[in-house]
Every structure is written in C-alpha cells, then in structure tokens.
Amino acid sequence: MLKMAGEVEIFKMEKRQDAIKIEELKGSLAHLQNHPAEPPILKPPAGPSDLEKNLETETKYLRDKLREQERLQEAKMRLWEQ
C-alpha cells in the first residue's frame, strides 16, 4: 500500500512537471506565432539563368542584324554616289 502511495505521489509530481512544461511550450508557440520567421536569404544563382542566356542570344542576333543592315545601307549609298 505504501508503494502505491509513493507511486501516486510520483505520478502527481510528474503531472505537475508536465503541466508546467505544457505552459512553457504554449508560451513559446504563442511567441513564434506572433513573430513570423524571416525569409531565408537566397544565394544568387551561380550563373546566368536560361532566360538571361536567351536574352543574350537574342540581343547578339539583333546587333548582328543591325550591323548587316548598316553595311547594306552604306553599300547602297556608295552605289548612288557613283
């Protein structure tokens, strides 16, 4: 009987400790819910993205096309001057 009484006291003590721990965790949870996490810091990509590569390719193509048109225009101007 004394053994059971001792076990009951142990369980009551554990219950009080668990209740305290639960209240601490509730407080921590409330704090975390009121303070949203900061967004992670993203590292810049190691190299250009596919979109940047495509834009660079398109830009180069358009520059080359413009130079070709300029050369053709200059050639036409020289022909007209003759």
Sequence and secondary structure as in RCSB ss.txt:
>XXXX:A:sequence
MLKMAGEVEIFKMEKRQDAIKIEELKGSLAHLQNHPAEPPILKPPAGPSDLEKNLETETKYLRDKLREQERLQEA
KMRLWEQ
>XXXX:A:secstr
 HHHHHHHHHHHHHHHHHHHHHHHHHHHHHHHHHS          SS  HHHHHHHHHHHHHHHHHHHHHHHHHH
HHHHHH 
